[in-house]
Each structure stands twice: as C-alpha cells, then as structure tokens.
Amino acid sequence: MRDDYILAARKVIDDPYILVNVVSRRVKQLRRGARSLVESLEKLSPEDIALREIIEGKISYELAVISKEESATPDRLSNRPGHERNPEPVRFATEAKPATAPTSAPAPAATT
C-alpha cells in the first residue's frame, strides 16, 4: 500500500480501526470481481484501489447502532442465522449419565 494513499484516506476516515475495516471489506469485494469505482493509468493493488475510492469519496461507511436490548449477549448471538438455539439444555459429561455405584468385580456370565 502506498503511504500517500494511507495518509490521504486518514483525512477522510480519521479512526484507523474503521479505516482498516472499510478497506478490508472493499478489498474482498474487489478480489471477488467487483469493478473499481476509480480509474487509474497505473496498475494498482486492490488495497490501493480501495484507498483511492475512499479518498475520492466513492465509498463511505455507516456505523451500526446497537440498542441495549441487542447488546452482545449469548441470546443475541444465538439468534443469528446459522446459529439457531438448541432447544435442549447443554449437558456436560458428568450430568449426561446417572451416577452408579462402582462395582469391584464384573457380573458373572450367564450359563445355559
């Protein structure tokens, strides 16, 4: 990545963590075949293309607002698609089998 592109993109998105996330999402899109929103005479890497798109205002971002009801709790995470809640409670190995008294000798085999 070119340093001048990074510095210019930091003027648009001042939080470096958000900048990294925006660039990485756009790079994934570009690598999957999305068309560039900027033109360049030189061959640019997907990272540089994403930075140029941010600098030129071609892409933007929006922060999600999470309400108190939607805070990151196990219930919220289990309601996401692909993370359906298990109707049965989780049982640990010690709970799965009823306790039995240990036997000192095996039971005698039945004879016919």
CNS distance restraints for C-alpha pairs under 8 A (distance, minus, plus):
assign (resid   1 and name CA) (resid   5 and name CA) 7.55 0.50 0.50
assign (resid   1 and name CA) (resid   6 and name CA) 7.53 0.50 0.50
assign (resid   1 and name CA) (resid  45 and name CA) 7.58 0.50 0.50
assign (resid   1 and name CA) (resid  47 and name CA) 6.29 0.50 0.50
assign (resid   1 and name CA) (resid  48 and name CA) 5.71 0.50 0.50
assign (resid   2 and name CA) (resid   6 and name CA) 6.53 0.50 0.50
assign (resid   2 and name CA) (resid  48 and name CA) 6.78 0.50 0.50
assign (resid   3 and name CA) (resid   7 and name CA) 6.21 0.50 0.50
assign (resid   4 and name CA) (resid   8 and name CA) 6.16 0.50 0.50
assign (resid   5 and name CA) (resid   9 and name CA) 6.00 0.50 0.50
assign (resid   5 and name CA) (resid  48 and name CA) 7.04 0.50 0.50
assign (resid   5 and name CA) (resid  51 and name CA) 6.06 0.50 0.50
assign (resid   5 and name CA) (resid  52 and name CA) 6.66 0.50 0.50
assign (resid   5 and name CA) (resid  55 and name CA) 7.66 0.50 0.50
assign (resid   6 and name CA) (resid  10 and name CA) 6.12 0.50 0.50
assign (resid   6 and name CA) (resid  51 and name CA) 6.76 0.50 0.50
assign (resid   7 and name CA) (resid  11 and name CA) 6.72 0.50 0.50
assign (resid   8 and name CA) (resid  12 and name CA) 7.03 0.50 0.50
assign (resid   8 and name CA) (resid  55 and name CA) 6.28 0.50 0.50
assign (resid   9 and name CA) (resid  13 and name CA) 6.13 0.50 0.50
assign (resid   9 and name CA) (resid  14 and name CA) 7.91 0.50 0.50
assign (resid   9 and name CA) (resid  19 and name CA) 7.76 0.50 0.50
assign (resid   9 and name CA) (resid  51 and name CA) 6.11 0.50 0.50
assign (resid   9 and name CA) (resid  52 and name CA) 7.61 0.50 0.50
assign (resid   9 and name CA) (resid  54 and name CA) 6.13 0.50 0.50
assign (resid   9 and name CA) (resid  55 and name CA) 5.14 0.50 0.50
assign (resid  10 and name CA) (resid  14 and name CA) 4.80 0.50 0.50
assign (resid  10 and name CA) (resid  15 and name CA) 7.31 0.50 0.50
assign (resid  10 and name CA) (resid  16 and name CA) 7.08 0.50 0.50
assign (resid  10 and name CA) (resid  19 and name CA) 7.31 0.50 0.50
assign (resid  12 and name CA) (resid  54 and name CA) 7.19 0.50 0.50
assign (resid  12 and name CA) (resid  55 and name CA) 6.51 0.50 0.50
assign (resid  13 and name CA) (resid  18 and name CA) 7.22 0.50 0.50
assign (resid  13 and name CA) (resid  19 and name CA) 5.90 0.50 0.50
assign (resid  14 and name CA) (resid  19 and name CA) 7.47 0.50 0.50
assign (resid  15 and name CA) (resid  19 and name CA) 6.25 0.50 0.50
assign (resid  16 and name CA) (resid  20 and name CA) 6.13 0.50 0.50
assign (resid  17 and name CA) (resid  21 and name CA) 6.38 0.50 0.50
assign (resid  18 and name CA) (resid  22 and name CA) 6.12 0.50 0.50
assign (resid  19 and name CA) (resid  23 and name CA) 6.05 0.50 0.50
assign (resid  20 and name CA) (resid  24 and name CA) 5.97 0.50 0.50
assign (resid  21 and name CA) (resid  25 and name CA) 6.13 0.50 0.50
assign (resid  22 and name CA) (resid  26 and name CA) 6.25 0.50 0.50
assign (resid  22 and name CA) (resid  61 and name CA) 6.99 0.50 0.50
assign (resid  23 and name CA) (resid  27 and name CA) 6.02 0.50 0.50
assign (resid  23 and name CA) (resid  47 and name CA) 6.74 0.50 0.50
assign (resid  23 and name CA) (resid  50 and name CA) 5.63 0.50 0.50
assign (resid  23 and name CA) (resid  51 and name CA) 6.59 0.50 0.50
assign (resid  24 and name CA) (resid  28 and name CA) 6.26 0.50 0.50
assign (resid  24 and name CA) (resid  47 and name CA) 7.67 0.50 0.50
assign (resid  25 and name CA) (resid  29 and name CA) 6.45 0.50 0.50
assign (resid  26 and name CA) (resid  30 and name CA) 6.19 0.50 0.50
assign (resid  26 and name CA) (resid  50 and name CA) 5.93 0.50 0.50
assign (resid  27 and name CA) (resid  31 and name CA) 6.09 0.50 0.50
assign (resid  27 and name CA) (resid  46 and name CA) 5.43 0.50 0.50
assign (resid  27 and name CA) (resid  47 and name CA) 5.82 0.50 0.50
assign (resid  27 and name CA) (resid  50 and name CA) 6.29 0.50 0.50
assign (resid  28 and name CA) (resid  32 and name CA) 6.21 0.50 0.50
assign (resid  29 and name CA) (resid  33 and name CA) 6.56 0.50 0.50
assign (resid  29 and name CA) (resid  34 and name CA) 5.47 0.50 0.50
assign (resid  30 and name CA) (resid  34 and name CA) 4.59 0.50 0.50
assign (resid  30 and name CA) (resid  35 and name CA) 6.49 0.50 0.50
assign (resid  30 and name CA) (resid  36 and name CA) 7.04 0.50 0.50
assign (resid  30 and name CA) (resid  46 and name CA) 6.32 0.50 0.50
assign (resid  31 and name CA) (resid  46 and name CA) 7.11 0.50 0.50
assign (resid  36 and name CA) (resid  49 and name CA) 6.98 0.50 0.50
assign (resid  37 and name CA) (resid  53 and name CA) 6.43 0.50 0.50
assign (resid  37 and name CA) (resid  58 and name CA) 6.60 0.50 0.50
assign (resid  38 and name CA) (resid  49 and name CA) 7.23 0.50 0.50
assign (resid  38 and name CA) (resid  52 and name CA) 7.13 0.50 0.50
assign (resid  38 and name CA) (resid  53 and name CA) 6.17 0.50 0.50
assign (resid  38 and name CA) (resid  58 and name CA) 7.84 0.50 0.50
assign (resid  40 and name CA) (resid  44 and name CA) 7.65 0.50 0.50
assign (resid  44 and name CA) (resid  48 and name CA) 5.87 0.50 0.50
assign (resid  44 and name CA) (resid  49 and name CA) 6.15 0.50 0.50
assign (resid  45 and name CA) (resid  49 and name CA) 6.25 0.50 0.50
assign (resid  46 and name CA) (resid  50 and name CA) 6.15 0.50 0.50
assign (resid  47 and name CA) (resid  51 and name CA) 6.29 0.50 0.50
assign (resid  48 and name CA) (resid  52 and name CA) 6.09 0.50 0.50
assign (resid  49 and name CA) (resid  53 and name CA) 6.16 0.50 0.50
assign (resid  50 and name CA) (resid  54 and name CA) 6.36 0.50 0.50
assign (resid  51 and name CA) (resid  55 and name CA) 6.18 0.50 0.50
assign (resid  52 and name CA) (resid  56 and name CA) 6.06 0.50 0.50
assign (resid  53 and name CA) (resid  57 and name CA) 6.10 0.50 0.50
assign (resid  53 and name CA) (resid  58 and name CA) 4.99 0.50 0.50
assign (resid  53 and name CA) (resid  59 and name CA) 5.94 0.50 0.50
assign (resid  54 and name CA) (resid  58 and name CA) 5.99 0.50 0.50
assign (resid  54 and name CA) (resid  59 and name CA) 5.49 0.50 0.50
assign (resid  54 and name CA) (resid  60 and name CA) 6.81 0.50 0.50
assign (resid  66 and name CA) (resid  70 and name CA) 5.87 0.50 0.50
assign (resid  66 and name CA) (resid  71 and name CA) 6.45 0.50 0.50
assign (resid  67 and name CA) (resid  71 and name CA) 6.47 0.50 0.50
assign (resid  70 and name CA) (resid  76 and name CA) 6.39 0.50 0.50
assign (resid  71 and name CA) (resid  76 and name CA) 7.19 0.50 0.50
assign (resid  72 and name CA) (resid  76 and name CA) 6.18 0.50 0.50
assign (resid  72 and name CA) (resid  77 and name CA) 6.80 0.50 0.50
assign (resid  73 and name CA) (resid  77 and name CA) 6.36 0.50 0.50
assign (resid  74 and name CA) (resid  78 and name CA) 6.00 0.50 0.50
assign (resid  75 and name CA) (resid  79 and name CA) 6.37 0.50 0.50
assign (resid  76 and name CA) (resid  80 and name CA) 7.06 0.50 0.50
assign (resid  77 and name CA) (resid  83 and name CA) 7.24 0.50 0.50
assign (resid  78 and name CA) (resid  83 and name CA) 4.92 0.50 0.50
assign (resid  78 and name CA) (resid  84 and name CA) 5.64 0.50 0.50
assign (resid  78 and name CA) (resid  85 and name CA) 5.55 0.50 0.50
assign (resid  79 and name CA) (resid  83 and name CA) 6.09 0.50 0.50
assign (resid  79 and name CA) (resid  84 and name CA) 5.82 0.50 0.50
assign (resid  79 and name CA) (resid  85 and name CA) 6.71 0.50 0.50
assign (resid  80 and name CA) (resid  84 and name CA) 6.94 0.50 0.50
assign (resid  91 and name CA) (resid  95 and name CA) 5.89 0.50 0.50
assign (resid  91 and name CA) (resid  96 and name CA) 5.98 0.50 0.50
assign (resid  92 and name CA) (resid  96 and name CA) 6.18 0.50 0.50
assign (resid  93 and name CA) (resid  97 and name CA) 7.16 0.50 0.50
